[in-house]
Amino acid sequence: MKLRAYIIITLCLLLSSSALLLLHKVELVRIQDNSMYPTLDSGDLIATWKTGSNVCETLKDRIIVFYFPLGNYGDKIYKSQDIVYIKRCTGCPGDTATVSGRTVVLPYKGYRIKANDSTCKLYEKVMVYETEQYGKTICNDSLFTFSENYYYAIGDNSSVSFDSRHWGLIPESFIISYK
């Protein structure tokens, strides 16, 4: 009888600790629009895994949940926790992508460029985000080293999706979870 009680208590403890662990790793997200149709419909509820750091290979071609990188649709990157987007990660640090009609290398931590007029047109939002400096102070022909990884995401329903093709790159620290 004591052995049976011990087994039941042990199983209950294991189940409750597993449930607590899952609560810290899983995020439930409700789909707000049709930009991911037909994969996801507006109103769907999905369970996603919370991210850690250095998750590049895990995220490629997966659905990601992230804070919108331009806050309230401005031109400056900042984390607004009021606006959460769900898109498919189509580009990871080191990949190439097209942003506003121009091909760019997605920066990764330690990636270096010469900060001139040409590169500043491609990376200015990211450089300003990392340094909080504007214009000539960062575009002065010096070497610029990125301090964070950046991602590119597009909605599955690309004809109606407002995504990286329009507003650019997503800092890794803005990514909340993935499916």
Secondary structure, DSSP 8 states (H G I E B T S, - for coil): -HHHHHHHHHHHHHHHHHHHHHHHHEEEEE--SSTTTTTS-TT-EEEEEE--SS-HHHHTTSEEEEE-TBTTT-SS-B--TT-EEEEEEEE-TT-EEEETTEEEE---TT-EEEESHHHHHHHHHHHHHHH---GGGT-SSEEEE--S-EEEEE-SSTTT---HHHH--EEGGGEEEE-
